[in-house]
Amino acid sequence: MKTHVGIFATVFVLVVVAVVSAVVIFVYNGLVTSEKTVEEAKAQIETVLQRRLDLIPNLIETVKAYATHEKETLLKITQARARALGVLEGVAKKGSLSKAEMLQLQATQGEVTAAMRSLFALVESYPELKASANFMALQDQFEGTENRIAAARQRYNLAVRYYNVKIEKFPGVFLAPMFGYEEKVFFEAKKEAAEPVKAKF
């Protein structure tokens, strides 16, 4: 009888260990998958932000040809772009971002948005520039990029929400800290940068 109890106890312990191990593996794999989804969404944001920054020199050169005495506005855009590019290159090297890094990325992108609004307001004073085929093509590309940024930001925030829920729900709430998984921050645009820059005239 004691032998049967010992075997039963051993089998019970093995079953419990197997179930707990399976749960830990399942939760861990889910956390890894969710984190990779967040990283992929972050890379998408970086790609479209880089595209936006790459369009700016072409826009500046096109505007320069028509508005030679508007150097201050063009300089502000160039400086905002340089700051944003530096931050973007820094965060691109990281899998996930701290709150401070995300705020810095958002701040520099907000500067670019404000500078681009100034540029498009400036263009209003130059009808021949607005009618330029080169400028109109760049304007369309810029507008498309702004829409892509909004979509990428939304995908990133959905991935972050899914990940954060996973680490806050049972059993993730206990297992996530053991494996070093922490809450991710959302990409929240500043109020003035909440809508794409309007490039239509």
Sequence and secondary structure as in RCSB ss.txt:
>XXXX:A:sequence
MKTHVGIFATVFVLVVVAVVSAVVIFVYNGLVTSEKTVEEAKAQIETVLQRRLDLIPNLIETVKAYATHEKETLL
KITQARARALGVLEGVAKKGSLSKAEMLQLQATQGEVTAAMRSLFALVESYPELKASANFMALQDQFEGTENRIA
AARQRYNLAVRYYNVKIEKFPGVFLAPMFGYEEKVFFEAKKEAAEPVKAKF
>XXXX:A:secstr
 HHHHHHHHHHHHHHHHHHHHHHHHHHHHHHHHHHHHHHHHHHHHHHHHHHHHHHHHHHHHHHHHH TT HHHHH
HHHHHHHHHHHHHHHHHT SS  HHHHHHHHHHHHHHHHHHHHHHHHHTT HHHHT HHHHHHHHHHHHHHHHHH
HHHHHHHHHHHHHHHHHHSTTHHHHHHHTT          GGGSS      
